[in-house]
C-alpha cells in the first residue's frame, strides 16, 4: 500500500515494481480465466493493470479484508459482463492483433 503511494522514493519504487512483477505473473492466468477473456489476453492484462492500480488507490488499513476484496472483484467482473451484454457485434473482446 505504502509502496504504491510513495513511488518517488527509489527504494520503494524498485520494491513496488518487483512485487508487481512477481504477483502479476502468478495471478494473470487466474485473472484471465476469472474475467472470461482467454481470447484476448492483451486486453485482459491491460484491464488487470487498471484494476490493480484502482485497488492500490482505494485500499486502506481499515478495508484490507475479505469483504472489500470480494466486492472489488465482483465490480470488476460485473463490468465485463455488462460490456458483453451491450456489445451488439460480439467483437469487443475478440483479439484484433
C-alpha positions in Angstrom: 0.0 0.0 0.0 2.7 2.5 1.0 4.9 1.4 -1.9 2.2 2.5 -4.3 1.7 5.8 -2.7 5.4 6.7 -2.4 6.8 5.9 -5.9 9.0 8.9 -5.8 11.2 7.1 -3.2 13.6 5.0 -5.3 13.8 2.0 -2.9 10.1 1.8 -2.5 9.6 2.2 -6.3 12.0 -0.6 -7.0 10.4 -2.9 -4.4 6.9 -2.0 -5.8 8.0 -2.9 -9.3 9.5 -6.2 -8.2 6.5 -7.2 -6.2 4.1 -6.3 -9.0 6.2 -8.2 -11.5 6.1 -11.4 -9.3 2.4 -11.1 -8.4 1.3 -10.2 -11.9 2.9 -13.3 -13.4 1.4 -15.5 -10.7 -2.1 -14.0 -10.9 -2.6 -13.3 -14.6 -3.6 -16.8 -15.7 -6.3 -16.9 -13.0 -7.4 -13.3 -13.8 -7.8 -14.0 -17.5 -10.0 -17.0 -16.6 -11.9 -15.1 -13.9 -12.9 -12.2 -16.2 -13.5 -14.6 -19.1 -11.2 -13.2 -21.6 -8.9 -16.0 -22.8 -9.4 -15.0 -26.4 -7.9 -11.5 -25.7 -5.2 -11.8 -23.2 -3.7 -8.4 -24.1 -7.0 -6.7 -23.2 -7.3 -8.8 -20.0 -3.8 -7.8 -18.9 -4.4 -4.1 -19.5 -7.7 -4.4 -17.5 -5.8 -6.2 -14.7 -3.3 -3.3 -14.5 -6.1 -0.8 -14.3 -7.9 -2.8 -11.5 -4.6 -3.3 -9.7 -3.9 0.5 -9.7 -7.5 1.1 -8.6 -7.0 -1.4 -5.7 -3.9 0.5 -4.6 -5.6 3.8 -4.7 -8.6 2.6 -2.7 -7.1 0.3 -0.2 -6.6 1.4 3.4 -5.7 -0.4 6.6 -9.4 -0.3 7.5 -10.7 -2.0 4.4 -8.0 -4.6 3.8 -10.3 -7.5 4.3 -12.2 -10.3 2.5 -15.4 -8.3 2.1 -13.7 -5.4 0.4 -11.6 -7.7 -1.9 -14.7 -9.7 -2.8 -16.7 -6.5 -3.6 -13.8 -5.2 -5.7 -13.6 -8.4 -7.7 -17.4 -8.5 -8.1 -17.3 -4.9 -9.5 -14.5 -5.8 -12.0 -16.2 -8.9 -13.3 -19.6 -7.1 -13.5 -18.2 -4.5 -15.8 -17.0 -7.2 -18.3 -20.5 -8.9 -18.1 -22.2 -5.6 -18.8 -19.9 -4.7 -21.7 -20.6 -8.1 -23.2 -24.3 -7.7 -22.9 -24.1 -4.3 -24.7 -21.8 -5.4 -27.4 -24.2 -5.9 -30.3 -21.4 -7.0 -32.7 -19.9 -9.6 -30.4 -16.5 -8.4 -31.4 -15.5 -6.3 -28.5 -13.4 -9.0 -26.8 -12.0 -10.7 -29.8 -8.3 -10.4 -30.2 -7.7 -7.9 -33.0 -3.9 -8.0 -33.1 
